Amino acid sequence: MKRSSVLEERRKRVNPEIRQSVALSFRIVDRIHEILQEKGLKQKDLAQRLGKSEAEISKWMRGTHNFTIDTLVSIEDALDAPIVQVYHSHPYSESEYRVMATAEPDALYKAPTP
């Protein structure tokens, strides 16, 4: 298919951060599709598990939705599979991770008492 030179010029002017954000959103949606397929599920099933409408899930799955961390956690829980993996140059030790995983959320942000 022949590409429009006008469209190509406009694409070149898109802010690189926006382009990167959209690309990440598409990768997230691709991962969700992959999990659904692996588990033999449909978007309808995901909607039911999340207590959302099929229309809302359909909008999310178009690739331009700005997923919040809370939404991603909810989807991971609903599908019992990881979606996003965070890489860190200094990974947490097993004991640090256990403390964070079992702590009350507010406790993670409070200064320790002397």
Secondary structure as GFF3:
##gff-version 3
##sequence-region A 1 114
A	DSSP	alpha_helix	5	12	.	.	.	ID=ss1
A	DSSP	alpha_helix	16	38	.	.	.	ID=ss2
A	DSSP	alpha_helix	43	50	.	.	.	ID=ss3
A	DSSP	alpha_helix	54	60	.	.	.	ID=ss4
A	DSSP	alpha_helix	69	79	.	.	.	ID=ss5
A	DSSP	alpha_helix	94	102	.	.	.	ID=ss6
A	DSSP	three_ten_helix	105	109	.	.	.	ID=ss7
###
